[in-house]
Amino acid sequence: MPVSQREVTLFEAARPRLEAIAYRLLGSASDAEDAVQDTFLRWQSADREHVLVPEAWLTKVLTNLCLNQLTSARARRETYVGQWFPEPVLAGDTMLGPADTAEQRESVSMAMLDLMELLPPKERAVYVLRVAFGYRHDEIAAILDISEANSQQLHRRAKQHLADDRPRVEVTAADARRIVEEFLAAAVSGRTEPLVELLADGAIGAGDGGGIVPSLGTPVAGRLQVARFMRGLLRSSRSREFAAGGLVFAAVVNNEPALVMVEGERVIGVFSLEPTADGIAAIRMHANPEKLVRFTRAWAATEDHGSPLDLGW
């Protein structure tokens, strides 16, 4: 049966929420877009006259498509070149989903998306649907074809697995710019000590180039080691070559401060900083161009990026 304009409109109204669910489940904006498109194809071929609650039907189909995809995605990541990171998403993108509570905002941070990669698929699904989107356990049970008691149990397990005692810090756009400016000033100062002071004990630095762009193959751990690496990276001849033709901005990415490197109309790198009350706990360098496609579109559509940052060279 052909899809009516009303049914297309209904699906498009649900698309932002479906993309946001899929992104939290898959950690990939591009995979999330594909999962939502597959859901639309299922919607087209469904006996829609017998779908009593379209929102529930679409959520069920999407979630189960994502669960199936998670298994194959994890297999692909075992052969991924270098470190695999969740795909960065710029503040304001609807894919980040609801952000009314601190728990919702934290659930889309790089730190939490990293941790969620360790959860079994159904645990991850229950956590995302419950915490980020407020579904009741009876609704989750219907989506995943499990009992309500099992949904509650999976939620408890997920919270235990994701427990992190490190005190997080929420940031505004102004906070992000201040943190990134302090980080840059310390990194290009020529001295290690200022950068060490900004880092938390046990800080890590890691990069994701996907084998396409040279990046940090093995994570660097420890305040001093990370500081030395970042100082060398941002003062290297390659960075100076970029500085001659590129621009650097501060931004909020996945609710964390980030340094965004732009060359022409293309975002070529995102350094996301994980702020805690003890200092910056992680620096994640996103350079895989395949993971910056949506980010570049969102960046181009954003009118005010603020003024470029002075690299001090």
Disulfide bonds with the S-S distance in Angstrom:
none
